[in-house]
């Protein structure tokens, strides 16, 4: 079957609420920036690039 991509599940931590979830990426358009995940907890869109970064963002403890 040509044209059918393999769905791959990712374990994602939301950069806003810091809760983890497993999801398949959603495609929102032609540009790569629209490929990502919707957090089921706070509804923030998490781009695929941010979800696959090896060094996640950390909270600033001095702020």
N, CA, C and O of each residue as an XYZ file, in Angstrom:
252
protein
N       0.834     -1.184      0.000
C       0.000      0.000      0.000
C       0.875      1.242      0.000
O       1.479      1.578      1.019
N       0.945      1.905     -1.098
C       1.756      3.110     -1.162
C       0.974      4.289     -0.604
O      -0.254      4.327     -0.675
N       1.706      5.252     -0.046
C       1.079      6.448      0.492
C       0.620      6.316      1.935
O       0.126      7.281      2.520
N       0.776      5.136      2.513
C       0.372      4.939      3.895
C       1.626      4.931      4.750
O       2.474      4.051      4.605
N       1.748      5.914      5.647
C       2.912      5.998      6.518
C       2.704      5.178      7.774
O       1.570      4.919      8.177
N       3.785      4.778      8.379
C       3.687      4.039      9.622
C       3.430      5.019     10.760
O       4.160      5.996     10.928
N       2.395      4.752     11.533
C       2.107      5.547     12.716
C       3.081      5.106     13.803
O       3.253      3.912     14.048
N       3.707      6.068     14.442
C       4.664      5.766     15.485
C       4.264      6.527     16.736
O       4.003      7.729     16.670
N       4.211      5.866     17.851
C       3.828      6.492     19.105
C       5.071      7.039     19.804
O       6.139      6.429     19.751
N       4.927      8.180     20.452
C       6.018      8.819     21.168
C       5.611      9.034     22.619
O       4.439      9.264     22.917
N       6.585      8.956     23.520
C       6.374      9.361     24.906
C       6.822     10.808     24.991
O       7.981     11.123     24.723
N       5.904     11.688     25.364
C       6.135     13.126     25.322
C       5.915     13.713     26.707
O       5.009     13.296     27.429
N       6.756     14.692     27.081
C       6.504     15.476     28.291
C       6.165     16.885     27.862
O       6.930     17.522     27.137
N       5.024     17.372     28.305
C       4.563     18.703     27.928
C       5.470     19.757     28.562
O       5.725     19.695     29.765
N       5.965     20.725     27.779
C       6.825     21.768     28.344
C       6.053     22.768     29.204
O       6.661     23.558     29.927
N       4.732     22.742     29.133
C       3.918     23.676     29.915
C       3.512     23.089     31.266
O       3.804     23.672     32.310
N       2.840     21.939     31.247
C       2.347     21.349     32.501
C       3.273     20.256     33.046
O       3.067     19.773     34.160
N       4.282     19.865     32.276
C       5.296     18.871     32.660
C       4.703     17.499     32.968
O       5.280     16.731     33.738
N       3.559     17.192     32.371
C       2.970     15.862     32.513
C       3.305     15.047     31.274
O       3.340     15.571     30.161
N       3.549     13.776     31.480
C       3.892     12.899     30.375
C       2.662     12.261     29.753
O       1.642     12.068     30.415
N       2.775     11.937     28.471
C       1.701     11.246     27.770
C       2.277     10.554     26.554
O       3.336     10.936     26.056
N       1.580      9.532     26.073
C       1.972      8.816     24.859
C       0.986      9.192     23.769
O      -0.225      9.200     23.993
N       1.506      9.504     22.580
C       0.618      9.940     21.499
C       1.253      9.697     20.144
O       2.468      9.546     20.018
N       0.397      9.664     19.135
C       0.833      9.633     17.746
C       0.894     11.075     17.263
O       0.035     11.874     17.636
N       1.882     11.435     16.442
C       1.943     12.812     15.945
C       0.754     13.141     15.049
O       0.271     12.297     14.294
N       0.296     14.381     15.148
C      -0.766     14.859     14.272
C      -0.140     15.735     13.199
O       0.824     16.456     13.458
N      -0.686     15.669     12.007
C      -0.190     16.473     10.896
C      -1.171     17.602     10.660
O      -2.337     17.366     10.344
N      -0.696     18.839     10.816
C      -1.583     19.978     10.677
C      -1.385     20.762      9.405
O      -2.071     21.763      9.197
N      -0.483     20.353      8.554
C      -0.250     21.085      7.319
C       1.018     20.619      6.635
O       1.598     19.593      6.993
N       1.434     21.381      5.654
C       2.617     21.000      4.873
C       3.923     21.299      5.589
O       4.896     20.564      5.421
N       3.967     22.359      6.384
C       5.209     22.752      7.049
C       5.510     21.821      8.223
O       4.602     21.318      8.884
N       6.798     21.604      8.466
C       7.226     20.711      9.542
C       6.807     21.234     10.913
O       6.629     20.449     11.844
N       6.649     22.552     11.046
C       6.297     23.114     12.355
C       4.887     22.733     12.801
O       4.548     22.878     13.975
N       4.066     22.245     11.869
C       2.701     21.843     12.208
C       2.590     20.365     12.556
O       1.486     19.871     12.789
N       3.699     19.659     12.594
C       3.718     18.248     12.957
C       4.044     18.154     14.442
O       5.087     18.636     14.882
N       3.167     17.545     15.203
C       3.424     17.461     16.636
C       2.304     16.778     17.391
O       1.613     15.911     16.856
N       2.132     17.177     18.639
C       1.223     16.515     19.560
C       0.370     17.537     20.295
O       0.775     18.688     20.464
N      -0.802     17.117     20.727
C      -1.677     17.957     21.533
C      -1.710     17.350     22.928
O      -2.122     16.204     23.105
N      -1.271     18.129     23.923
C      -1.257     17.635     25.299
C      -2.694     17.386     25.761
O      -3.528     18.287     25.673
N      -2.998     16.180     26.253
C      -4.366     15.895     26.702
C      -4.708     16.567     28.031
O      -5.873     16.610     28.426
N      -3.691     17.091     28.721
C      -3.914     17.703     30.029
C      -4.199     19.196     29.922
O      -5.184     19.678     30.482
N      -3.348     19.935     29.207
C      -3.509     21.393     29.123
C      -3.820     21.876     27.710
O      -4.041     23.069     27.502
N      -3.840     20.960     26.733
C      -4.192     21.245     25.325
C      -3.134     22.044     24.569
O      -3.416     22.547     23.481
N      -1.935     22.172     25.109
C      -0.855     22.859     24.408
C      -0.389     22.016     23.229
O      -0.320     20.791     23.330
N      -0.070     22.664     22.110
C       0.515     21.968     20.967
C       2.013     21.849     21.202
O       2.689     22.852     21.434
N       2.531     20.636     21.142
C       3.955     20.371     21.334
C       4.524     19.930     19.995
O       4.189     18.847     19.516
N       5.389     20.756     19.370
C       5.971     20.367     18.082
C       6.813     19.095     18.204
O       7.417     18.836     19.245
N       6.845     18.318     17.138
C       7.614     17.072     17.128
C       9.080     17.334     17.451
O       9.703     16.548     18.165
N       9.635     18.414     16.942
C      11.044     18.739     17.198
C      11.311     18.890     18.694
O      12.332     18.416     19.192
N      10.412     19.540     19.403
C      10.592     19.721     20.842
C      10.434     18.402     21.582
O      11.128     18.158     22.569
N       9.540     17.559     21.119
C       9.295     16.279     21.783
C      10.459     15.319     21.612
O      10.663     14.446     22.457
N      11.230     15.459     20.535
C      12.331     14.539     20.277
C      13.686     15.106     20.681
O      14.705     14.442     20.485
N      13.728     16.324     21.242
C      14.998     16.885     21.712
C      15.553     16.015     22.827
O      14.809     15.549     23.691
N      16.857     15.798     22.806
C      17.465     14.957     23.831
C      17.627     15.698     25.153
O      17.694     15.067     26.208
N      17.690     17.030     25.112
C      17.821     17.831     26.325
C      16.544     18.650     26.518
O      16.403     19.719     25.925
N      15.614     18.160     27.341
C      14.368     18.896     27.536
C      14.601     20.197     28.285
O      15.614     20.369     28.962
N      13.652     21.104     28.153
C      13.737     22.375     28.855
C      13.577     22.140     30.351
O      12.814     21.273     30.775
N      14.295     22.913     31.135
C      14.200     22.801     32.580
C      13.670     24.107     33.148
O      13.855     25.177     32.567
N      13.019     24.004     34.275
C      12.528     25.203     34.943
C      13.694     25.939     35.576
O      14.632     25.319     36.076
N      13.631     27.274     35.555
C      14.666     28.099     36.168
C      14.377     28.183     37.660
O      13.378     28.779     38.059
N      15.228     27.601     38.485
C      14.992     27.582     39.925
C      15.289     28.925     40.572
O      14.866     29.165     41.703
N      16.012     29.813     39.877
C      16.343     31.125     40.430
C      15.252     32.153     40.185
O      15.288     33.236     40.768
N      14.292     31.841     39.344
C      13.257     32.830     38.989
C      12.220     32.977     40.069
O      11.286     33.766     39.925
